[in-house]
Amino acid sequence: MNLNLTRPTEIRAALDALGVRPSKALGQNFLADQNILRILLETAEVTPDDVVLEIGPGLGVVTEGLLRAARTVVAVEKDRRLHAFLVERFGEERRLELIHADLLELDVAALLAKGITCVVANLPYSVGCRMLVNLAAARRPPGRMVVTVQREVAERLAAAPGASERGLLSTWLQLAYRVRVVKRVSHACFWPRPEVGSAIVRLDGRDDGLPDERSRQAFYELTRRAFMHRRKQMSAIAGRVLRGAARQAAADALSSLGLAGARPQDLSVADWCALVRLLR
């Protein structure tokens, strides 16, 4: 089925024919700009060796572009009516696997075991952060991810140590990825228009973090507890959340790293990794 669904009038007509009213709860804002679509696909740099995971393909605009380049596309769509539309639109395409499901309810490890090398998606605002965290925290996360997210989320993802936007999301995602904001996107590039702007973000996998699962789990637990007290200095946080020998070990580790007076948002991923290694 040859369709051009990047203009608001055509998107609206297609959705009306399906009886679909865009759901704010599902974050259904459909990409309605050919230039932004081109930038998203070019940023993804998909090759014939890639197995691409697309989250929320909607009407298949990004899907169509991915199929021109990828070896296989695995597309996960939660909306039953949109999934049925995609089956009809791409029914003869053997390189596309369509899954009717909520990504947050799927076994991420089993999904990635399909050989996923890359994620490309226009992520829903409401749950996009959770999706990224689940993918990044997998035992074998995808090698790269290119996504559109709410602009505020993009700034948090890429926030450097010391930045006011830096928090748990930045720290967890940057353990697995180098993050770069590629392009700010106006809300006028989607239909219906969201209330805020978006951005295209590229995340490239890194292998200089923590090598084993136990260390990564210790990283997540330590940072989670620390950012619960983000306004306090690390020495005070250690005194509050740890007891006995663990408290003294943390005080010694922080002192040796010169981080006792720092606050959680001041630490780089390398600092957190060094702290985890000393504590273990």
Secondary structure, DSSP 8 states (H G I E B T S, - for coil): ------SHHHHHHHHHHHT----TTTT--EE--HHHHHHHHHHHT--TT-EEEEE--TTSHHHHHHHTT-SEEEEEE--HHHHHHHHHHTTT-TTEEEEES-GGGS-HHHHHTTT--EEEEE--TTTHHHHHHHHHTSSS--SEEEEEEEHHHHHHHH--TT-TT-SHHHHHHHHHEEEEEEEEE-GGGEES--SS-EEEEEEEE-SSS--SHHHHHHHHHHHHHHHTTTTS-HHHHHHHH--HHHHHHHHHHHHHHT-TT--GGG--HHHHHHHHHHH-
